[in-house]
Amino acid sequence: MSLVTNEIRASATHIYHGDVICQEQSKLLLTEMGLTNGLLTLEDIEEVGYVKDTGFVWLRQKKPNKTKNEKIGKLSSNATEVTAFIERFKIKKLTGVKAKELLMWIPVSEITVDNPPTGKVTFKSSYGISKSYPVSAFEIDDVMKKDAKGVDVTKNAQVKGI
């Protein structure tokens, strides 16, 4: 069941459709909030919505995905719908994101970038587990390349799909 109701949609400040614009806008929102642009690694995003008054944000992708962050060697999993409340330097009440720790998938409920900057980003679960990593491990330098049909495709060498 979706957490995004018709009332939330009606109060949205911005709603975007289509992978290219959704990728751009989600990364832009993260950086505007003092977060690093590679924190949420969704693919084939269909919709991104943002309610500025409450900070509620949602991202919908076509199907769940798993990615591996090569810089820290960690796997993450994203559901078809990811929701959160975003504020300066923090994502809280996050749903739809899990990280693999040892042999278990742990739901991530909060992400915080240290302020003043120490170069660390901390991931917390509702189970009381937290891990910190360098912010640089989640920075994406987008390089636009063209596929065989001449369409621009963003390639990311740091995070790859599983």
Biotite code that builds the C-alpha atoms (Angstrom):
import biotite.structure as struc

atoms = struc.array([
    struc.Atom([0.000, 0.000, 0.000], chain_id="A", res_id=1, res_name="MET", atom_name="CA", element="C"),
    struc.Atom([1.319, 3.404, -0.959], chain_id="A", res_id=2, res_name="SER", atom_name="CA", element="C"),
    struc.Atom([2.085, 5.999, 1.700], chain_id="A", res_id=3, res_name="LEU", atom_name="CA", element="C"),
    struc.Atom([1.421, 8.725, -0.857], chain_id="A", res_id=4, res_name="VAL", atom_name="CA", element="C"),
    struc.Atom([-2.260, 9.602, -0.612], chain_id="A", res_id=5, res_name="THR", atom_name="CA", element="C"),
    struc.Atom([-4.305, 11.839, -2.893], chain_id="A", res_id=6, res_name="ASN", atom_name="CA", element="C"),
    struc.Atom([-4.210, 14.502, -0.160], chain_id="A", res_id=7, res_name="GLU", atom_name="CA", element="C"),
    struc.Atom([-0.410, 14.431, -0.124], chain_id="A", res_id=8, res_name="ILE", atom_name="CA", element="C"),
    struc.Atom([-0.319, 14.642, -3.919], chain_id="A", res_id=9, res_name="ARG", atom_name="CA", element="C"),
    struc.Atom([-2.674, 17.631, -3.804], chain_id="A", res_id=10, res_name="ALA", atom_name="CA", element="C"),
    struc.Atom([-0.409, 19.437, -1.327], chain_id="A", res_id=11, res_name="SER", atom_name="CA", element="C"),
    struc.Atom([2.794, 18.685, -3.257], chain_id="A", res_id=12, res_name="ALA", atom_name="CA", element="C"),
    struc.Atom([4.936, 21.658, -4.188], chain_id="A", res_id=13, res_name="THR", atom_name="CA", element="C"),
    struc.Atom([6.557, 19.688, -7.031], chain_id="A", res_id=14, res_name="HIS", atom_name="CA", element="C"),
    struc.Atom([5.764, 16.438, -8.834], chain_id="A", res_id=15, res_name="ILE", atom_name="CA", element="C"),
    struc.Atom([7.978, 15.172, -11.656], chain_id="A", res_id=16, res_name="TYR", atom_name="CA", element="C"),
    struc.Atom([7.503, 12.242, -14.038], chain_id="A", res_id=17, res_name="HIS", atom_name="CA", element="C"),
    struc.Atom([10.064, 10.362, -16.133], chain_id="A", res_id=18, res_name="GLY", atom_name="CA", element="C"),
    struc.Atom([13.448, 8.949, -15.200], chain_id="A", res_id=19, res_name="ASP", atom_name="CA", element="C"),
    struc.Atom([15.704, 11.700, -16.536], chain_id="A", res_id=20, res_name="VAL", atom_name="CA", element="C"),
    struc.Atom([13.955, 14.630, -14.837], chain_id="A", res_id=21, res_name="ILE", atom_name="CA", element="C"),
    struc.Atom([13.319, 12.583, -11.670], chain_id="A", res_id=22, res_name="CYS", atom_name="CA", element="C"),
    struc.Atom([17.009, 11.656, -11.390], chain_id="A", res_id=23, res_name="GLN", atom_name="CA", element="C"),
    struc.Atom([18.011, 15.299, -11.839], chain_id="A", res_id=24, res_name="GLU", atom_name="CA", element="C"),
    struc.Atom([15.446, 16.684, -9.407], chain_id="A", res_id=25, res_name="GLN", atom_name="CA", element="C"),
    struc.Atom([16.091, 14.095, -6.683], chain_id="A", res_id=26, res_name="SER", atom_name="CA", element="C"),
    struc.Atom([19.838, 14.792, -6.796], chain_id="A", res_id=27, res_name="LYS", atom_name="CA", element="C"),
    struc.Atom([19.189, 18.534, -6.839], chain_id="A", res_id=28, res_name="LEU", atom_name="CA", element="C"),
    struc.Atom([16.932, 18.289, -3.775], chain_id="A", res_id=29, res_name="LEU", atom_name="CA", element="C"),
    struc.Atom([19.540, 16.250, -1.893], chain_id="A", res_id=30, res_name="LEU", atom_name="CA", element="C"),
    struc.Atom([22.289, 18.784, -2.595], chain_id="A", res_id=31, res_name="THR", atom_name="CA", element="C"),
    struc.Atom([20.020, 21.744, -1.755], chain_id="A", res_id=32, res_name="GLU", atom_name="CA", element="C"),
    struc.Atom([19.426, 20.128, 1.647], chain_id="A", res_id=33, res_name="MET", atom_name="CA", element="C"),
    struc.Atom([23.165, 19.799, 2.317], chain_id="A", res_id=34, res_name="GLY", atom_name="CA", element="C"),
    struc.Atom([23.197, 16.079, 1.564], chain_id="A", res_id=35, res_name="LEU", atom_name="CA", element="C"),
    struc.Atom([25.292, 14.234, -0.967], chain_id="A", res_id=36, res_name="THR", atom_name="CA", element="C"),
    struc.Atom([23.649, 13.425, -4.308], chain_id="A", res_id=37, res_name="ASN", atom_name="CA", element="C"),
    struc.Atom([24.367, 9.670, -4.247], chain_id="A", res_id=38, res_name="GLY", atom_name="CA", element="C"),
    struc.Atom([22.444, 8.735, -1.104], chain_id="A", res_id=39, res_name="LEU", atom_name="CA", element="C"),
    struc.Atom([19.417, 7.349, -2.964], chain_id="A", res_id=40, res_name="LEU", atom_name="CA", element="C"),
    struc.Atom([20.317, 5.060, -5.857], chain_id="A", res_id=41, res_name="THR", atom_name="CA", element="C"),
    struc.Atom([17.046, 4.407, -7.644], chain_id="A", res_id=42, res_name="LEU", atom_name="CA", element="C"),
    struc.Atom([16.709, 3.304, -11.264], chain_id="A", res_id=43, res_name="GLU", atom_name="CA", element="C"),
    struc.Atom([13.935, 3.880, -13.803], chain_id="A", res_id=44, res_name="ASP", atom_name="CA", element="C"),
    struc.Atom([12.226, 6.439, -11.578], chain_id="A", res_id=45, res_name="ILE", atom_name="CA", element="C"),
    struc.Atom([8.641, 7.092, -12.627], chain_id="A", res_id=46, res_name="GLU", atom_name="CA", element="C"),
    struc.Atom([7.734, 9.840, -10.167], chain_id="A", res_id=47, res_name="GLU", atom_name="CA", element="C"),
    struc.Atom([9.288, 12.193, -7.613], chain_id="A", res_id=48, res_name="VAL", atom_name="CA", element="C"),
    struc.Atom([7.159, 14.388, -5.405], chain_id="A", res_id=49, res_name="GLY", atom_name="CA", element="C"),
    struc.Atom([7.989, 16.955, -2.741], chain_id="A", res_id=50, res_name="TYR", atom_name="CA", element="C"),
    struc.Atom([5.826, 18.778, -0.198], chain_id="A", res_id=51, res_name="VAL", atom_name="CA", element="C"),
    struc.Atom([7.903, 21.783, 0.840], chain_id="A", res_id=52, res_name="LYS", atom_name="CA", element="C"),
    struc.Atom([5.783, 22.682, 3.894], chain_id="A", res_id=53, res_name="ASP", atom_name="CA", element="C"),
    struc.Atom([6.351, 19.321, 5.606], chain_id="A", res_id=54, res_name="THR", atom_name="CA", element="C"),
    struc.Atom([9.535, 18.152, 3.879], chain_id="A", res_id=55, res_name="GLY", atom_name="CA", element="C"),
    struc.Atom([7.798, 14.968, 2.720], chain_id="A", res_id=56, res_name="PHE", atom_name="CA", element="C"),
    struc.Atom([9.342, 13.468, -0.399], chain_id="A", res_id=57, res_name="VAL", atom_name="CA", element="C"),
    struc.Atom([8.542, 10.339, -2.370], chain_id="A", res_id=58, res_name="TRP", atom_name="CA", element="C"),
    struc.Atom([10.230, 8.518, -5.202], chain_id="A", res_id=59, res_name="LEU", atom_name="CA", element="C"),
    struc.Atom([8.585, 5.751, -7.220], chain_id="A", res_id=60, res_name="ARG", atom_name="CA", element="C"),
    struc.Atom([10.552, 3.468, -9.493], chain_id="A", res_id=61, res_name="GLN", atom_name="CA", element="C"),
    struc.Atom([9.320, 0.794, -11.913], chain_id="A", res_id=62, res_name="LYS", atom_name="CA", element="C"),
    struc.Atom([10.693, -2.111, -9.893], chain_id="A", res_id=63, res_name="LYS", atom_name="CA", element="C"),
    struc.Atom([12.766, -2.674, -6.742], chain_id="A", res_id=64, res_name="PRO", atom_name="CA", element="C"),
    struc.Atom([16.518, -2.522, -7.231], chain_id="A", res_id=65, res_name="ASN", atom_name="CA", element="C"),
    struc.Atom([19.713, -3.512, -5.462], chain_id="A", res_id=66, res_name="LYS", atom_name="CA", element="C"),
    struc.Atom([22.951, -1.573, -5.792], chain_id="A", res_id=67, res_name="THR", atom_name="CA", element="C"),
    struc.Atom([26.470, -1.929, -4.525], chain_id="A", res_id=68, res_name="LYS", atom_name="CA", element="C"),
    struc.Atom([28.483, 1.062, -3.454], chain_id="A", res_id=69, res_name="ASN", atom_name="CA", element="C"),
    struc.Atom([31.949, 0.130, -4.676], chain_id="A", res_id=70, res_name="GLU", atom_name="CA", element="C"),
    struc.Atom([33.738, 2.649, -2.457], chain_id="A", res_id=71, res_name="LYS", atom_name="CA", element="C"),
    struc.Atom([32.486, 1.073, 0.789], chain_id="A", res_id=72, res_name="ILE", atom_name="CA", element="C"),
    struc.Atom([31.608, -2.399, -0.509], chain_id="A", res_id=73, res_name="GLY", atom_name="CA", element="C"),
    struc.Atom([28.028, -2.305, 0.803], chain_id="A", res_id=74, res_name="LYS", atom_name="CA", element="C"),
    struc.Atom([24.778, -3.465, -0.769], chain_id="A", res_id=75, res_name="LEU", atom_name="CA", element="C"),
    struc.Atom([21.534, -1.511, -0.550], chain_id="A", res_id=76, res_name="SER", atom_name="CA", element="C"),
    struc.Atom([18.017, -2.333, -1.638], chain_id="A", res_id=77, res_name="SER", atom_name="CA", element="C"),
    struc.Atom([15.287, 0.100, -2.678], chain_id="A", res_id=78, res_name="ASN", atom_name="CA", element="C"),
    struc.Atom([11.579, -0.751, -2.839], chain_id="A", res_id=79, res_name="ALA", atom_name="CA", element="C"),
    struc.Atom([9.384, 0.508, -5.659], chain_id="A", res_id=80, res_name="THR", atom_name="CA", element="C"),
    struc.Atom([8.336, 3.362, -3.381], chain_id="A", res_id=81, res_name="GLU", atom_name="CA", element="C"),
    struc.Atom([10.749, 5.282, -1.153], chain_id="A", res_id=82, res_name="VAL", atom_name="CA", element="C"),
    struc.Atom([9.389, 7.959, 1.181], chain_id="A", res_id=83, res_name="THR", atom_name="CA", element="C"),
    struc.Atom([10.971, 10.262, 3.743], chain_id="A", res_id=84, res_name="ALA", atom_name="CA", element="C"),
    struc.Atom([10.914, 13.621, 5.428], chain_id="A", res_id=85, res_name="PHE", atom_name="CA", element="C"),
    struc.Atom([13.889, 15.686, 4.344], chain_id="A", res_id=86, res_name="ILE", atom_name="CA", element="C"),
    struc.Atom([15.410, 18.669, 6.087], chain_id="A", res_id=87, res_name="GLU", atom_name="CA", element="C"),
    struc.Atom([18.766, 20.387, 6.133], chain_id="A", res_id=88, res_name="ARG", atom_name="CA", element="C"),
    struc.Atom([21.509, 17.724, 6.560], chain_id="A", res_id=89, res_name="PHE", atom_name="CA", element="C"),
    struc.Atom([18.987, 14.959, 7.410], chain_id="A", res_id=90, res_name="LYS", atom_name="CA", element="C"),
    struc.Atom([16.589, 12.408, 5.942], chain_id="A", res_id=91, res_name="ILE", atom_name="CA", element="C"),
    struc.Atom([14.256, 10.989, 8.575], chain_id="A", res_id=92, res_name="LYS", atom_name="CA", element="C"),
    struc.Atom([11.349, 8.533, 8.721], chain_id="A", res_id=93, res_name="LYS", atom_name="CA", element="C"),
    struc.Atom([12.811, 6.887, 5.632], chain_id="A", res_id=94, res_name="LEU", atom_name="CA", element="C"),
    struc.Atom([10.883, 3.924, 4.212], chain_id="A", res_id=95, res_name="THR", atom_name="CA", element="C"),
    struc.Atom([11.716, 1.564, 1.359], chain_id="A", res_id=96, res_name="GLY", atom_name="CA", element="C"),
    struc.Atom([15.504, 1.474, 1.830], chain_id="A", res_id=97, res_name="VAL", atom_name="CA", element="C"),
    struc.Atom([17.504, -1.392, 3.334], chain_id="A", res_id=98, res_name="LYS", atom_name="CA", element="C"),
    struc.Atom([21.214, -2.032, 3.748], chain_id="A", res_id=99, res_name="ALA", atom_name="CA", element="C"),
    struc.Atom([22.854, -5.430, 3.941], chain_id="A", res_id=100, res_name="LYS", atom_name="CA", element="C"),
    struc.Atom([24.835, -5.853, 7.132], chain_id="A", res_id=101, res_name="GLU", atom_name="CA", element="C"),
    struc.Atom([26.463, -9.248, 7.574], chain_id="A", res_id=102, res_name="LEU", atom_name="CA", element="C"),
    struc.Atom([23.749, -11.608, 6.313], chain_id="A", res_id=103, res_name="LEU", atom_name="CA", element="C"),
    struc.Atom([20.689, -9.489, 7.116], chain_id="A", res_id=104, res_name="MET", atom_name="CA", element="C"),
    struc.Atom([18.833, -6.710, 5.326], chain_id="A", res_id=105, res_name="TRP", atom_name="CA", element="C"),
    struc.Atom([18.401, -3.861, 7.839], chain_id="A", res_id=106, res_name="ILE", atom_name="CA", element="C"),
    struc.Atom([15.835, -1.097, 7.152], chain_id="A", res_id=107, res_name="PRO", atom_name="CA", element="C"),
    struc.Atom([17.440, 2.345, 7.076], chain_id="A", res_id=108, res_name="VAL", atom_name="CA", element="C"),
    struc.Atom([15.260, 4.895, 8.875], chain_id="A", res_id=109, res_name="SER", atom_name="CA", element="C"),
    struc.Atom([17.500, 7.962, 9.026], chain_id="A", res_id=110, res_name="GLU", atom_name="CA", element="C"),
    struc.Atom([20.477, 9.452, 7.187], chain_id="A", res_id=111, res_name="ILE", atom_name="CA", element="C"),
    struc.Atom([22.437, 12.385, 8.592], chain_id="A", res_id=112, res_name="THR", atom_name="CA", element="C"),
    struc.Atom([25.352, 14.374, 7.202], chain_id="A", res_id=113, res_name="VAL", atom_name="CA", element="C"),
    struc.Atom([27.412, 15.937, 9.973], chain_id="A", res_id=114, res_name="ASP", atom_name="CA", element="C"),
    struc.Atom([27.087, 19.677, 10.380], chain_id="A", res_id=115, res_name="ASN", atom_name="CA", element="C"),
    struc.Atom([29.528, 21.303, 10.828], chain_id="A", res_id=116, res_name="PRO", atom_name="CA", element="C"),
    struc.Atom([31.048, 19.095, 8.154], chain_id="A", res_id=117, res_name="PRO", atom_name="CA", element="C"),
    struc.Atom([33.309, 16.325, 9.415], chain_id="A", res_id=118, res_name="THR", atom_name="CA", element="C"),
    struc.Atom([33.196, 14.406, 6.166], chain_id="A", res_id=119, res_name="GLY", atom_name="CA", element="C"),
    struc.Atom([30.916, 11.703, 7.609], chain_id="A", res_id=120, res_name="LYS", atom_name="CA", element="C"),
    struc.Atom([27.421, 10.494, 6.755], chain_id="A", res_id=121, res_name="VAL", atom_name="CA", element="C"),
    struc.Atom([25.574, 8.331, 9.299], chain_id="A", res_id=122, res_name="THR", atom_name="CA", element="C"),
    struc.Atom([22.906, 5.750, 8.506], chain_id="A", res_id=123, res_name="PHE", atom_name="CA", element="C"),
    struc.Atom([20.574, 4.680, 11.323], chain_id="A", res_id=124, res_name="LYS", atom_name="CA", element="C"),
    struc.Atom([18.015, 1.918, 11.626], chain_id="A", res_id=125, res_name="SER", atom_name="CA", element="C"),
    struc.Atom([14.998, 1.688, 13.877], chain_id="A", res_id=126, res_name="SER", atom_name="CA", element="C"),
    struc.Atom([16.779, -1.301, 15.502], chain_id="A", res_id=127, res_name="TYR", atom_name="CA", element="C"),
    struc.Atom([19.374, 1.039, 17.016], chain_id="A", res_id=128, res_name="GLY", atom_name="CA", element="C"),
    struc.Atom([22.119, 0.108, 14.565], chain_id="A", res_id=129, res_name="ILE", atom_name="CA", element="C"),
    struc.Atom([24.111, 2.963, 13.046], chain_id="A", res_id=130, res_name="SER", atom_name="CA", element="C"),
    struc.Atom([27.094, 3.157, 10.719], chain_id="A", res_id=131, res_name="LYS", atom_name="CA", element="C"),
    struc.Atom([29.131, 6.117, 9.522], chain_id="A", res_id=132, res_name="SER", atom_name="CA", element="C"),
    struc.Atom([30.997, 6.388, 6.239], chain_id="A", res_id=133, res_name="TYR", atom_name="CA", element="C"),
    struc.Atom([32.881, 9.112, 4.375], chain_id="A", res_id=134, res_name="PRO", atom_name="CA", element="C"),
    struc.Atom([30.567, 11.514, 2.526], chain_id="A", res_id=135, res_name="VAL", atom_name="CA", element="C"),
    struc.Atom([32.812, 11.153, -0.515], chain_id="A", res_id=136, res_name="SER", atom_name="CA", element="C"),
    struc.Atom([31.647, 7.525, -0.897], chain_id="A", res_id=137, res_name="ALA", atom_name="CA", element="C"),
    struc.Atom([28.186, 8.827, -1.822], chain_id="A", res_id=138, res_name="PHE", atom_name="CA", element="C"),
    struc.Atom([29.087, 11.612, -4.214], chain_id="A", res_id=139, res_name="GLU", atom_name="CA", element="C"),
    struc.Atom([28.178, 10.979, -7.833], chain_id="A", res_id=140, res_name="ILE", atom_name="CA", element="C"),
    struc.Atom([29.867, 12.699, -10.713], chain_id="A", res_id=141, res_name="ASP", atom_name="CA", element="C"),
    struc.Atom([27.399, 12.263, -13.543], chain_id="A", res_id=142, res_name="ASP", atom_name="CA", element="C"),
    struc.Atom([28.951, 11.781, -16.942], chain_id="A", res_id=143, res_name="VAL", atom_name="CA", element="C"),
    struc.Atom([26.534, 12.014, -19.832], chain_id="A", res_id=144, res_name="MET", atom_name="CA", element="C"),
    struc.Atom([27.147, 9.421, -22.514], chain_id="A", res_id=145, res_name="LYS", atom_name="CA", element="C"),
    struc.Atom([25.100, 8.402, -25.517], chain_id="A", res_id=146, res_name="LYS", atom_name="CA", element="C"),
    struc.Atom([23.778, 4.891, -25.980], chain_id="A", res_id=147, res_name="ASP", atom_name="CA", element="C"),
    struc.Atom([23.537, 3.058, -29.307], chain_id="A", res_id=148, res_name="ALA", atom_name="CA", element="C"),
    struc.Atom([20.382, 5.024, -30.216], chain_id="A", res_id=149, res_name="LYS", atom_name="CA", element="C"),
    struc.Atom([22.023, 8.381, -29.475], chain_id="A", res_id=150, res_name="GLY", atom_name="CA", element="C"),
    struc.Atom([20.093, 8.936, -26.258], chain_id="A", res_id=151, res_name="VAL", atom_name="CA", element="C"),
    struc.Atom([21.935, 10.498, -23.315], chain_id="A", res_id=152, res_name="ASP", atom_name="CA", element="C"),
    struc.Atom([22.446, 7.958, -20.550], chain_id="A", res_id=153, res_name="VAL", atom_name="CA", element="C"),
    struc.Atom([23.951, 8.857, -17.171], chain_id="A", res_id=154, res_name="THR", atom_name="CA", element="C"),
    struc.Atom([26.658, 6.420, -16.184], chain_id="A", res_id=155, res_name="LYS", atom_name="CA", element="C"),
    struc.Atom([27.811, 6.087, -12.618], chain_id="A", res_id=156, res_name="ASN", atom_name="CA", element="C"),
    struc.Atom([31.111, 4.326, -11.998], chain_id="A", res_id=157, res_name="ALA", atom_name="CA", element="C"),
    struc.Atom([30.717, 4.412, -8.211], chain_id="A", res_id=158, res_name="GLN", atom_name="CA", element="C"),
    struc.Atom([27.353, 2.701, -7.705], chain_id="A", res_id=159, res_name="VAL", atom_name="CA", element="C"),
    struc.Atom([26.243, -0.127, -9.926], chain_id="A", res_id=160, res_name="LYS", atom_name="CA", element="C"),
    struc.Atom([23.087, -2.188, -10.157], chain_id="A", res_id=161, res_name="GLY", atom_name="CA", element="C"),
    struc.Atom([23.085, -5.779, -8.943], chain_id="A", res_id=162, res_name="ILE", atom_name="CA", element="C"),
])
